[in-house]
Amino acid sequence: MKLKGRKRRHKIIRKKIIGTKEKPRLYVFRSNKNLYAQLIDDISANTLFSLSTSAPGVKKTIAYGGNKKAAEGLGAEFAKKAKEKGFGRVVFDRGGYLYHGRIKMFADSARKNGLIF
């Protein structure tokens, strides 16, 4: 039931937002043990950049990937690497999750480190 609700909310969100090459969609997926984020160009259906708490570089700094501290660390690292690749402005897609907890920590940390959305 929870998954159906999230999928329904995500479908509603996706009707309203679209990512382009200049302003990609920042999609966040949350599992119990990790957090995944990717920049997507919906026009050409390409993933431009992705990072997760299970990635080797991030895993060294984060002990466990399923908590708020890990989300904050991933947000900071994601924003830094995205800025290096030339992505400054994005459209945030929370994936049907409530803007709360890990999703909020990730978004706030990404904003603090230079991503504009």
C-alpha positions, 0 to 999 in steps of 0.5 A, spaced: 500 500 500 505 504 501 509 503 495 502 504 491 501 511 494 509 513 493 508 511 485 501 515 485 505 521 488 511 520 483 506 520 477 503 526 479 510 530 480 512 527 474 507 530 470 509 537 472 517 537 472 521 535 466 529 535 466 533 538 460 540 538 458 541 545 461 537 544 467 536 536 469 532 533 473 535 531 480 531 524 482 532 521 489 531 514 490 531 512 498 532 504 500 532 502 507 540 501 506 542 507 501 540 513 498 541 514 490 541 520 486 541 522 479 541 527 474 536 526 468 535 529 461 528 527 460 528 530 453 534 525 450 532 520 456 539 520 458 542 519 465 547 525 466 550 523 472 549 519 478 552 518 485 549 513 491 551 512 498 554 505 496 559 508 491 566 507 493 568 514 494 562 516 498 562 509 502 569 511 505 566 517 509 559 514 511 559 508 515 551 507 514 548 509 508 540 509 510 540 515 515 540 523 515 547 523 516 549 519 510 543 523 506 547 530 508 554 527 506 551 525 499 548 531 498 554 535 499 558 530 495 553 530 489 553 538 489 560 538 489 561 533 483 555 536 479 558 543 479 565 540 477 561 537 471 558 544 469 551 543 472 548 548 477 541 549 476 537 543 477 529 541 478 528 537 484 524 530 483 523 527 490 520 521 487 514 521 491 517 521 498 515 526 503 519 532 503 522 530 510 527 526 513 533 523 509 530 527 502 530 534 506 537 533 509 539 531 502 536 537 498 538 542 504 545 539 503 545 540 496 543 547 496 548 549 501 553 546 497 551 550 490 546 547 487 540 551 485 533 549 485 
